[in-house]
Amino acid sequence: MPDLRVRESMGLSADSAVVFVKTMEGNVYGISTSVDTLQPVWKSEVSLGYEICPTTIVEKNNIVFVPTQSGTTVALDRLSGDVLWKHKVSNGLITNLQPLDGKEILVATMDGKVSLLKF
C-alpha cells in the first residue's frame, strides 16, 4: 500500500468508479471506489514535483485533466494513467478546467488568463 499524502486536488471519474488524487510529490493516482480499502487502480508517472494546486481534477471522454500550480495542464489516459500530453499556458496556478465537446478544454489561471486548448 503506498503512503499517499494527498492535497485538495482530487476528482471523480464520470462513472464514479475511480477517484483521481494528486500527491504533494506531484504523482497522480486513480483509486477504486468499489472496495473498502485504499486500492490504487493506477499510478501515473507524471512527475510534477512538489505540487499544491487545489483545483479539481476532471475527466471527460476517458481523458483525465490535471491542473498544476505552474500553469500546466496534464492529460492522462483514464484507464492506464499514461501521460497523453502536457501544455503550459501560464506561470500562474490553474484555477479552473472545463472540458468542452470534442477535443477542447478551457483553462483559467490565477493571473487572469483564459485559454482554449485543442488536442
C-alpha positions, 0 to 999 in steps of 0.5 A, spaced: 500 500 500 503 506 498 503 512 503 499 517 499 499 524 502 494 527 498 492 535 497 485 538 495 486 536 488 482 530 487 476 528 482 471 523 480 471 519 474 464 520 470 462 513 472 464 514 479 468 508 479 475 511 480 477 517 484 483 521 481 488 524 487 494 528 486 500 527 491 504 533 494 510 529 490 506 531 484 504 523 482 497 522 480 493 516 482 486 513 480 483 509 486 477 504 486 471 506 489 468 499 489 472 496 495 473 498 502 480 499 502 485 504 499 486 500 492 490 504 487 487 502 480 493 506 477 499 510 478 501 515 473 508 517 472 507 524 471 512 527 475 510 534 477 514 535 483 512 538 489 505 540 487 499 544 491 494 546 486 487 545 489 483 545 483 479 539 481 481 534 477 476 532 471 475 527 466 471 527 460 471 522 454 476 517 458 481 523 458 483 525 465 485 533 466 490 535 471 491 542 473 498 544 476 500 550 480 505 552 474 500 553 469 500 546 466 495 542 464 496 534 464 492 529 460 492 522 462 489 516 459 483 514 464 484 507 464 492 506 464 494 513 467 499 514 461 501 521 460 497 523 453 500 530 453 502 536 457 501 544 455 503 550 459 499 556 458 501 560 464 506 561 470 500 562 474 496 556 478 490 553 474 484 555 477 479 552 473 478 546 467 472 545 463 472 540 458 468 542 452 465 537 446 470 534 442 477 535 443 477 542 447 478 544 454 478 551 457 483 553 462 483 559 467 489 561 471 490 565 477 493 571 473 487 572 469 488 568 463 483 564 459 485 559 454 482 554 449 486 548 448 485 543 442 488 536 442 
